[in-house]
Amino acid sequence: MSRIANRKLIIPNNVLINIEYNKINVLCNENYLFIKYNPIIKINKKDNFIYIDYNKNNKKILSYSGTVNSLIKNMIIGVTIGFRKKLIIKGIGYKFDIKDNLLVLSLGYSHLIKYRLDKKIKVEFHSQSELILYSIDKQLLGKVASEIKYFKIPDPYKGKGIYYHNEKIKLKESNKK
């Protein structure tokens, strides 16, 4: 059985947390995140810690309270430090470009692919083949990165496509005559 729900979360000094009936707000400097949760679980704030109270006999409530605990932890990390994902593109003529809030991808198709980025996502280029996405919202960042990666899934034979930085693709051997 998971013990994530029993974990105490430490609130940093510069983070403000407001707990309402079924909503929790996390604020640090100008960064703000919130989630709505089921009121079956009770979130308590005492000193610089957050505790989650729940019915320990019900497995569904136990798993849900562990999820809420992880979401709150990710919100605290997001508003203080933030999250990042690095995407690498491999292939001849493949490249990233950005204009205003529009990501333009050249992926060997007959047309350019244009993807509108959310306002909460910040982009940085190291080269035309490396893209780093920054955000305070981990869930949104993962969604955007996976949507960008989906435009050109890595080819298992040649290795062309869009990769996460730490992703390893095992290349298949082609048929030989």
Sequence and secondary structure as in RCSB ss.txt:
>XXXX:A:sequence
MSRIANRKLIIPNNVLINIEYNKINVLCNENYLFIKYNPIIKINKKDNFIYIDYNKNNKKILSYSGTVNSLIKNM
IIGVTIGFRKKLIIKGIGYKFDIKDNLLVLSLGYSHLIKYRLDKKIKVEFHSQSELILYSIDKQLLGKVASEIKY
FKIPDPYKGKGIYYHNEKIKLKESNKK
>XXXX:A:secstr
   GGG  EE  TT EEEE SSEEEEEETTEEEEEE  TTSEEEEETTEEEEE  TT HHHHHHHHHHHHHHHHH
HHHHHT EEEEEEEESTT EEEEETTEEEEE SSSS EEEE  TT EEEEEETTEEEEEES HHHHHHHHHHHHH
TT   TTT  EEEETT           
